[in-house]
Amino acid sequence: MRAMTTTSPRRLPRTSPESAGVDPAALRDLVHRLDAQGGAHSLMVLRHGSVVAEAWWTPHAAEHRHLMFSVSKAFTAVAVGLAVAEGRLTLDDRVLDLLPDDAPVDPGPHLGAMRVRHLLTMTSGHAADSLRAAERRRDRPAGRWVQAVLADPVRHEPGTLFVYDTGATYLLSAILHRLTGERLLDYLRPRLLEPLGIHGATWEQDPDGIDLGGTGLAVATEDLAAFGELLLRRGRWGDRQLVPEAWVDAAAAWQVDSAPQQWDADWQLGYGYQLWRCTPAGAFRADGAFGQLAVVWPQHDAVVVLTSGSAHVQGELDAVWASLRDAFAPAPGAGVGAGGEPLTFPDLAAPVPAGRARSPREADLLGASWRLAGEGPASAQLPDLRVRREADDVLVVTAGGRTVLGLVGAPGAGKSTLAHALADALGPRRAVVVGMDGFHLSNAVLEELGRRDRKGAIDTFDDAGYAALLERLAAQRPGDGAVYAPVFRREIEEPVAAGVAVPADVPLVVTEGNYLLARSGAWPRARARMREVWYLQPPEELRLDRLVARHAAFGKTPQEARAWALGTDQVNAELIAATREDADLVLEWADAEG
């Protein structure tokens, strides 16, 4: 779990366990049980609105944010409730009506019947977590995770089967993003986070800037405690009703049978709106992987918050029930600021995994080169790994092998200039440039095909040959022979075979060209062999001036040069610009030639 500093101050009131009617021995027993299990990072117990016990296992600390995993879902559900109260949507709105731009061409009856209510209750009809459909796109240059999730087959009629589905919560975040025009975190900030005193929260996003919704939120332990207290108070914070009372009641209530998931006991008691029901009567919780928990226990006017790195979360919940089941007694006059200090545990520390000082396999690893195996286009990008000893007790693993970097942009964007600048800066032993232009069809072939007058268009290149070359280059390893690539000679306006040698031990190949991100023909095969593609976008006036000058330098009259730049080249430029969103990085280029 990552330790991240938060600016949220200590803000919840503190009191002694006795003042709030809580048995201190029971709290000590809970900490003892959690410490024995070995996974806890922090604990906070509240009664009657005050903290009565708090603990952090070093190196975890109060000022650190903690990744919440699926506790994020509960925050997303609250955001949906706020949006419903504002009239932005209803629970019976169709998902496709709310995300029309990302709907598949043929959605099918089940997707067409999917409602907001189904996303909230994990009854979307998917047979498994639909976010995996988006995660399979991680090696693609474009985002559009929403499209991927909506395209994932909906096997069941919505509303008929509970399947835990982080993709469903992600769609809720995407819906709110579209309806509000801002990311989920920003939407919640003035409505929920700031009133609760939560500052510095972060939320992981997809490639399109949509907060993941179902995971990725990071807040501090006390932030989570404040959120749990808000749920306990049915959406009220001080004198303000931050969340509609009826929404919190519905979110915490049994909405669907969660037993079909066949998880541990406390995951078979029913599910609300992104909240789980618990073993004690009336209790419910926000729940994230590895033991991120905000248990709300209305029977005892209590909240129990845990952050953990545990693989046995049921064991942590069992410890809470066993230790605290009989710990609460009436506390006449108890409440906020009742007096005293909470119970603290200053000597706790997270266990450090024990192991040998040196691996018995070290002799086999040192000096060896390891080829990683994989499936699909991304596997060609997996680097070789080399192991070396940097110090007496440190083994360092470094990536070897070949990286292919693509530079793309309209004609005259500066691709070749940047490519050669990178190669010159790194030197010939580290980088070599391979241009797409070497795969121009010859003038004779263009004449035969009737395409000579639009040379440079996407169909005047041997895209399959270019893809095959990049596949060879991506697979090249030290010890292999050199690969020879064609080049384009502007002085004769023709490609020349074997114009550049690519030695096997050069780690970086920079390839540049117009159509690296094109989505037709064999271009996607070529893209799959590039680790990243950068899109160059100079000021349009500068690009055109440079392009006209380049054409004139290679034999065209000024009039012919400008006509070509504004004719054939401009058509190509517009096609290339449509692929800009698929780039990994967009570079603003101030002055370029290429």
C-alpha positions in Angstrom: 0.0 0.0 0.0 1.4 3.4 -0.9 2.2 6.0 1.7 1.0 9.4 0.5 1.0 12.6 2.5 -2.4 14.2 3.1 -3.1 17.7 4.3 -6.3 16.8 6.2 -5.8 17.9 9.8 -6.9 15.9 12.9 -10.4 17.1 13.1 -12.8 14.5 14.6 -13.4 15.0 18.3 -11.6 12.6 20.7 -12.8 11.2 24.0 -11.9 8.3 26.3 -13.5 4.9 25.8 -15.0 5.1 29.2 -16.7 8.4 28.5 -18.4 6.9 25.5 -19.4 3.7 27.1 -16.8 1.5 25.4 -14.8 -1.2 27.3 -11.1 -0.3 26.9 -10.2 -4.0 27.3 -12.3 -4.9 24.3 -10.4 -2.3 22.2 -7.1 -3.7 23.4 -8.3 -7.2 22.5 -9.2 -6.0 19.0 -5.8 -4.5 18.4 -4.2 -7.6 19.8 -6.2 -9.8 17.4 -5.4 -7.6 14.4 -1.7 -7.4 15.3 -1.5 -11.2 15.6 -3.0 -11.5 12.1 -0.3 -9.3 10.7 -2.1 -7.3 8.0 -3.5 -4.2 9.7 -2.2 -0.7 8.8 -4.5 1.5 10.8 -7.5 1.4 13.1 -10.0 4.0 14.3 -13.1 3.3 16.4 -15.7 6.0 17.0 -18.7 6.0 19.4 -21.3 8.8 19.6 -19.3 10.8 17.1 -16.0 10.8 18.9 -12.8 8.8 18.4 -12.3 6.4 21.3 -9.3 4.4 19.9 -6.8 4.9 17.1 -3.8 2.9 16.0 -1.2 2.9 13.3 1.2 0.2 12.5 4.6 1.8 11.5 5.4 2.9 8.8 1.8 3.8 8.3 0.8 7.1 9.9 -2.1 9.4 10.4 -0.9 11.9 7.8 -0.6 9.3 5.0 -3.3 8.8 2.4 -4.1 5.1 1.8 -5.4 3.5 -1.4 -9.1 2.6 -0.7 -9.6 0.1 -3.5 -13.4 -0.7 -3.6 -14.3 1.6 -0.8 -14.2 4.1 -3.7 -17.5 2.6 -4.8 -19.3 3.9 -1.7 -18.1 7.5 -2.5 -19.3 7.0 -6.1 -22.7 5.8 -4.8 -23.0 9.0 -2.7 -22.1 11.1 -5.8 -24.9 9.3 -7.7 -27.3 10.1 -4.8 -26.3 13.8 -4.9 -26.8 13.9 -8.7 -30.3 12.3 -8.4 -31.2 14.9 -5.8 -30.1 17.6 -8.2 -32.3 16.2 -10.9 -29.5 15.2 -13.2 -30.6 11.6 -13.5 -32.9 8.9 -12.0 -32.3 5.3 -11.1 -34.5 4.1 -13.9 -32.6 6.0 -16.7 -31.2 3.7 -19.3 -27.4 3.5 -19.3 -27.2 3.8 -23.1 -29.3 7.1 -23.0 -26.8 8.5 -20.6 -23.7 7.4 -22.6 -24.9 7.7 -26.2 -21.6 8.5 -27.8 -20.0 5.3 -26.5 -22.8 2.8 -27.3 -22.1 -0.1 -29.6 -23.7 -0.2 -33.0 -25.7 -3.3 -32.0 -26.2 -3.1 -28.2 -28.5 -6.1 -27.9 -31.6 -6.4 -25.6 -29.8 -6.8 -22.3 -27.5 -3.8 -22.7 -30.5 -1.8 -23.9 -32.4 -2.7 -20.7 -29.5 -1.8 -18.3 -30.5 1.0 -15.9 -28.6 3.1 -13.4 -30.2 1.0 -10.6 -28.5 -2.1 -12.0 -25.1 -0.5 -11.9 -25.6 0.5 -8.3 -26.7 -3.0 -7.2 -24.1 -4.9 -9.3 -26.9 -6.6 -11.3 -25.8 -5.2 -14.7 -26.1 -8.6 -16.4 -22.4 -9.1 -16.9 -21.1 -12.5 -16.2 -17.8 -11.2 -14.8 -16.1 -7.9 -14.0 -16.6 -5.8 -17.1 -13.7 -3.5 -16.3 -11.4 -6.2 -17.5 -12.6 -5.4 -21.0 -11.2 -1.9 -20.6 -8.0 -3.1 -19.0 -7.3 -5.3 -22.0 -6.8 -2.0 -23.8 -4.0 -0.8 -21.6 -1.5 -1.6 -24.4 -3.5 0.5 -26.9 -2.7 4.1 -27.6 -6.3 5.2 -27.4 -8.5 5.3 -24.3 -12.3 4.9 -24.7 -12.6 2.5 -21.8 -16.3 3.4 -21.7 -16.7 1.9 -25.2 -14.9 -1.2 -24.2 -17.1 -1.8 -21.1 -20.3 -1.2 -23.0 -19.1 -3.6 -25.7 -18.5 -6.3 -23.2 -21.1 -9.0 -23.6 -24.1 -8.7 -21.3 -24.9 -12.4 -20.7 -27.9 -12.0 -18.3 -31.0 -9.9 -18.1 -30.1 -6.9 -15.9 -31.5 -7.1 -12.4 -31.6 -10.9 -12.2 -28.1 -11.8 -10.9 -25.6 -10.2 -8.6 -22.0 -10.2 -10.0 -19.4 -8.0 -8.4 -18.5 -5.7 -11.2 -16.1 -2.8 -10.8 -16.9 -1.9 -14.4 -20.5 -1.1 -13.4 -19.2 1.5 -10.9 -16.8 2.9 -13.5 -19.8 3.4 -15.8 -21.5 5.4 -13.0 -18.4 7.6 -12.8 -18.5 8.0 -16.6 -22.2 9.0 -16.5 -21.6 11.6 -13.8 -18.5 12.9 -15.8 -20.7 13.4 -18.8 -23.7 14.9 -17.0 -21.7 17.3 -14.8 -18.8 18.2 -17.2 -16.2 17.5 -14.4 -14.4 14.6 -13.0 -16.0 12.7 -10.1 -13.5 14.0 -7.6 -14.1 17.6 -8.5 -17.9 17.1 -8.4 -17.6 15.6 -4.8 -15.2 18.2 -3.5 -17.5 21.1 -2.6 -20.5 18.8 -1.9 -19.0 16.2 0.3 -15.2 16.2 0.7 -14.6 19.8 1.9 -17.6 19.8 4.3 -16.1 16.6 5.9 -12.7 18.2 6.0 -11.2 15.8 3.5 -8.3 17.5 1.7 -5.7 16.1 -0.7 -7.8 13.2 -1.9 -6.7 11.6 -5.2 -8.5 9.4 -7.6 -7.0 7.3 -10.4 -8.3 8.0 -13.9 -8.7 6.2 -17.2 -6.8 7.5 -20.3 -9.7 9.9 -21.1 -9.6 11.6 -17.6 -12.6 9.8 -16.1 -12.1 8.8 -12.5 -12.3 5.0 -12.1 -15.2 5.2 -9.7 -15.0 1.6 -8.5 -11.4 1.8 -7.3 -8.4 4.2 -7.1 -9.5 6.7 -4.4 -6.9 7.5 -1.8 -7.7 9.2 1.5 -6.4 9.2 5.0 -7.8 6.9 7.8 -9.5 9.9 9.5 -11.1 10.9 6.2 -12.6 7.4 5.9 -13.8 7.7 9.5 -15.5 11.0 8.8 -17.2 9.4 5.8 -18.4 6.4 7.9 -19.7 8.9 10.5 -21.7 10.7 7.8 -23.3 7.4 6.8 -24.1 6.6 10.4 -25.8 10.0 10.7 -27.8 9.2 7.6 -26.1 11.9 5.5 -26.1 14.7 8.1 -22.9 16.5 9.2 -23.3 19.0 12.0 -26.2 21.2 11.0 -26.1 20.3 7.3 -27.8 17.5 5.4 -25.0 16.8 2.9 -26.6 13.7 1.5 -30.4 13.0 1.3 -31.4 10.8 4.3 -33.5 8.6 2.1 -30.6 7.9 -0.2 -28.3 6.8 2.6 -31.1 4.6 3.9 -31.6 3.0 0.5 -27.8 2.6 -0.1 -27.3 0.8 3.3 -30.4 -1.4 2.9 -30.6 -4.9 1.5 -31.2 -4.4 -2.3 -30.0 -7.7 -3.7 -28.9 -11.2 -2.7 -25.1 -11.3 -2.8 -24.8 -15.0 -1.9 -24.4 -16.1 -5.6 -20.9 -14.6 -5.5 -20.0 -17.4 -3.0 -17.5 -15.4 -1.1 -16.9 -15.5 2.7 -19.7 -15.1 5.2 -19.8 -11.3 5.5 -20.1 -11.1 1.7 -23.2 -13.3 1.5 -25.6 -11.1 3.6 -26.8 -8.8 0.9 -25.7 -5.7 -1.0 -27.1 -2.2 -1.2 -25.9 0.7 -3.4 -22.2 -0.2 -3.4 -22.4 -1.1 0.3 -22.3 -4.5 2.0 -24.5 -5.8 4.8 -22.7 -7.2 7.8 -23.1 -10.0 10.4 -24.4 -7.9 13.3 -28.0 -6.8 12.8 -28.3 -3.5 11.0 -24.6 -3.1 10.4 -23.2 -2.3 6.9 -19.9 -1.4 5.5 -17.9 0.2 2.7 -15.4 -2.5 1.7 -12.1 -2.4 -0.3 -9.7 -5.1 -1.3 -7.1 -6.2 1.3 -9.1 -4.9 4.2 -10.0 -1.3 3.6 -13.2 -1.1 5.8 -15.6 1.5 7.1 -18.0 -0.5 9.3 -21.1 1.4 10.3 -22.9 -0.1 13.4 -26.1 1.8 14.1 -27.1 -0.5 16.9 -24.2 0.8 19.0 -23.9 4.3 17.4 -20.4 3.2 16.3 -18.0 3.3 13.4 -15.0 1.0 13.0 -12.4 1.9 10.3 -9.6 -0.3 9.1 -6.9 0.0 6.5 -4.9 -3.1 5.8 -2.8 -5.2 3.5 -4.5 -8.4 4.4 -5.3 -11.5 2.3 -7.8 -12.6 5.0 -10.3 -9.8 5.4 -13.0 -12.1 6.9 -10.5 -12.7 9.7 -10.3 -9.0 10.4 -14.1 -8.7 10.4 -14.4 -11.7 12.7 -11.9 -10.0 15.1 -14.1 -6.8 15.1 -17.3 -8.8 15.9 -15.6 -11.0 18.5 -13.9 -8.1 20.3 -16.6 -5.5 20.2 -19.8 -7.4 20.2 -20.2 -6.9 24.0 -18.0 -3.8 24.3 -20.6 -1.1 24.1 -22.7 0.0 27.0 -25.1 2.9 27.5 -23.2 6.1 28.3 -25.5 8.6 29.9 -24.5 12.1 28.9 -21.8 10.8 26.6 -21.2 12.4 23.2 -19.0 14.8 21.4 -16.3 16.2 23.7 -17.3 14.0 26.6 -13.8 14.2 28.0 -10.5 12.3 28.2 -8.3 11.0 25.5 -8.7 8.0 23.1 -6.9 4.8 23.6 -3.7 4.8 21.5 -1.1 2.1 20.7 2.3 3.7 20.0 4.5 0.6 19.7 2.8 -1.1 16.8 4.7 -2.0 13.6 3.8 -3.8 10.4 5.7 -7.1 10.2 8.6 -7.2 7.8 8.7 -10.3 5.7 11.5 -12.5 6.7 13.8 -14.2 4.1 17.3 -15.1 3.2 19.9 -12.5 2.7 20.7 -13.9 -0.7 18.7 -16.0 -3.2 19.9 -19.6 -3.7 19.3 -18.9 -7.4 21.7 -16.0 -7.6 24.4 -18.0 -9.4 21.9 -18.8 -12.1 20.6 -15.3 -12.5 23.8 -13.2 -12.5 25.0 -12.3 -16.0 22.1 -14.1 -17.7 19.6 -12.5 -20.1 16.0 -13.5 -19.7 13.4 -13.4 -22.4 9.9 -12.6 -21.2 7.1 -14.6 -22.8 3.7 -13.2 -23.7 0.7 -13.4 -26.0 -0.6 -11.0 -28.6 0.9 -7.9 -30.2 2.1 -6.4 -26.8 4.4 -9.4 -26.3 6.8 -8.1 -28.9 7.4 -5.1 -26.6 8.4 -7.2 -23.6 12.1 -6.4 -22.8 14.9 -8.8 -22.0 15.9 -8.6 -18.3 19.4 -8.7 -17.0 20.4 -9.2 -13.4 23.5 -7.7 -11.7 24.8 -7.1 -8.2 25.2 -3.4 -7.4 26.3 -3.8 -3.8 26.8 -6.6 -1.3 23.1 -6.8 -0.5 21.4 -5.4 -3.6 20.4 -7.2 -6.8 19.4 -4.9 -9.7 17.1 -6.0 -12.5 17.4 -3.9 -15.7 15.5 -4.1 -18.9 17.4 -4.9 -22.1 16.3 -5.7 -25.6 14.7 -3.4 -28.1 12.4 -0.4 -27.8 10.7 1.2 -30.8 9.6 4.8 -30.5 7.2 6.2 -33.1 7.0 9.9 -34.1 3.9 10.9 -36.1 2.5 14.1 -37.5 1.4 15.9 -40.6 3.8 16.5 -43.4 6.3 19.2 -42.3 5.6 18.6 -38.6 9.3 18.0 -37.8 9.3 14.2 -37.4 12.6 13.5 -39.1 14.3 16.5 -37.4 13.3 15.3 -34.0 14.1 11.7 -34.8 17.6 12.5 -35.9 18.1 14.9 -33.0 17.3 12.1 -30.6 19.6 9.6 -32.3 22.4 12.2 -32.5 22.0 12.9 -28.8 22.1 9.3 -27.8 24.8 8.2 -30.3 24.9 5.4 -32.9 25.4 2.7 -30.3 22.2 3.6 -28.5 19.7 4.7 -31.2 19.1 4.5 -35.0 16.4 6.1 -37.1 14.2 4.1 -39.4 11.7 6.1 -41.5 8.3 5.0 -42.8 9.1 6.9 -46.0 11.4 4.1 -47.1 8.2 2.2 -47.8 7.0 4.6 -50.5 5.9 2.7 -53.6 8.2 3.5 -56.4 7.2 6.1 -59.0 6.9 3.3 -61.6 4.5 1.4 -59.4 2.5 4.5 -58.6 2.2 5.3 -62.4 0.9 1.7 -62.9 -1.6 2.1 -60.2 -2.7 5.6 -61.3 -1.6 7.2 -58.0 1.4 9.2 -59.0 -0.4 12.5 -58.7 -1.1 12.0 -55.0 2.2 10.5 -53.9 2.3 10.5 -50.1 -1.3 9.5 -49.6 -1.9 6.5 -47.3 -2.4 4.1 -50.1 1.0 5.0 -51.8 2.9 3.1 -49.1 3.7 -0.6 -48.5 2.1 -0.7 -45.1 2.5 -4.5 -44.8 6.2 -4.3 -45.6 6.6 -1.5 -42.9 4.8 -3.6 -40.3 6.9 -6.6 -41.1 10.1 -4.6 -40.7 9.0 -3.3 -37.3 8.1 -6.8 -36.2 11.6 -7.9 -37.1 13.1 -4.9 -35.3 11.0 -5.4 -32.2 12.1 -9.1 -32.0 15.8 -8.4 -32.6 18.0 -9.4 -29.7 21.7 -9.1 -29.0 23.6 -11.7 -31.0 21.2 -11.5 -33.9 22.4 -10.2 -37.2 21.8 -6.7 -38.4 18.4 -5.8 -40.0 18.6 -3.5 -43.1 15.8 -1.0 -43.6 15.0 1.0 -46.8 15.3 4.8 -46.9 13.6 7.5 -49.0 15.9 9.8 -51.1 14.2 13.1 -51.7 16.7 14.1 -54.3 15.4 11.4 -56.6 11.9 11.0 -55.0 12.4 7.2 -54.7 12.9 4.6 -52.0 16.2 2.8 -51.8 16.5 -0.7 -50.4 18.9 -1.5 -47.4 19.8 2.1 -46.9 20.2 1.9 -43.1 21.6 -0.9 -40.9 20.1 -1.6 -37.5 22.6 -3.6 -35.3 21.0 -6.0 -32.9 22.6 -4.4 -29.8 21.2 -0.9 -30.4 18.4 -0.6 -27.8 16.3 2.2 -29.4 14.8 2.4 -32.8 13.1 5.7 -33.6 10.7 5.4 -36.5 8.9 8.4 -38.0 6.1 8.8 -40.5 2.7 10.1 -41.3 0.5 7.1 -40.7 1.9 5.4 -37.6 -1.5 5.7 -35.9 -3.7 4.9 -38.9 -6.4 2.3 -38.1 -6.7 0.6 -41.5 -4.7 -1.9 -43.4 -1.5 -3.2 -41.8 -0.8 0.1 -39.9 -2.2 -1.3 -36.6 0.3 -4.2 -36.9 3.1 -1.6 -37.1 1.7 0.4 -34.1 1.6 -2.7 -32.0 5.4 -3.0 -32.2 6.0 0.6 -30.9 6.4 1.1 -27.2 5.0 4.7 -27.6 4.0 7.0 -30.3 4.4 10.8 -30.0 2.4 13.2 -32.1 4.1 16.4 -33.3 2.0 19.4 -33.7 3.7 22.6 -34.7 1.9 25.9 -35.4 0.0 25.4 -38.7 1.5 28.4 -40.4 5.0 27.3 -39.5 4.3 23.7 -40.7 3.0 24.9 -44.1 6.0 27.3 -44.6 8.5 24.6 -43.9 6.6 22.1 -46.1 6.5 24.6 -49.1 10.2 25.3 -48.6 11.1 21.6 -48.5 9.2 20.9 -51.8 10.9 23.9 -53.4 14.3 22.7 -52.2 13.8 19.5 -54.1 12.9 20.8 -57.5 9.4 22.2 -57.4 8.6 25.8 -58.4 7.3 28.0 -55.6 3.8 27.8 -57.1 4.0 24.0 -57.5 5.4 23.6 -54.0 2.5 25.6 -52.4 -0.1 23.8 -54.6 1.2 20.4 -53.5 1.3 21.5 -49.8 -2.2 22.8 -49.9 -3.5 19.9 -52.0 -2.3 16.4 -51.6 -0.3 17.1 -48.5 -3.3 18.9 -46.8 -5.6 16.0 -47.5 -3.1 13.7 -45.8 -2.6 16.1 -43.0 -6.3 16.1 -42.1 -6.3 12.3 -42.2 -3.3 12.2 -39.9 -4.9 14.8 -37.5 -7.8 12.5 -36.9 -5.4 10.1 -35.2 -4.0 12.6 -32.8 -6.1 11.3 -29.9 -4.5 7.9 -30.2 -1.0 9.2 -29.4 0.7 8.6 -26.1 2.1 12.1 -26.1 1.4 15.3 -28.0 4.4 17.6 -28.5 4.0 21.3 -29.4 6.8 22.0 -31.8 8.0 25.6 -32.1 10.3 25.4 -35.1 10.8 22.3 -37.2 11.7 20.8 -40.5 10.8 17.2 -41.6 
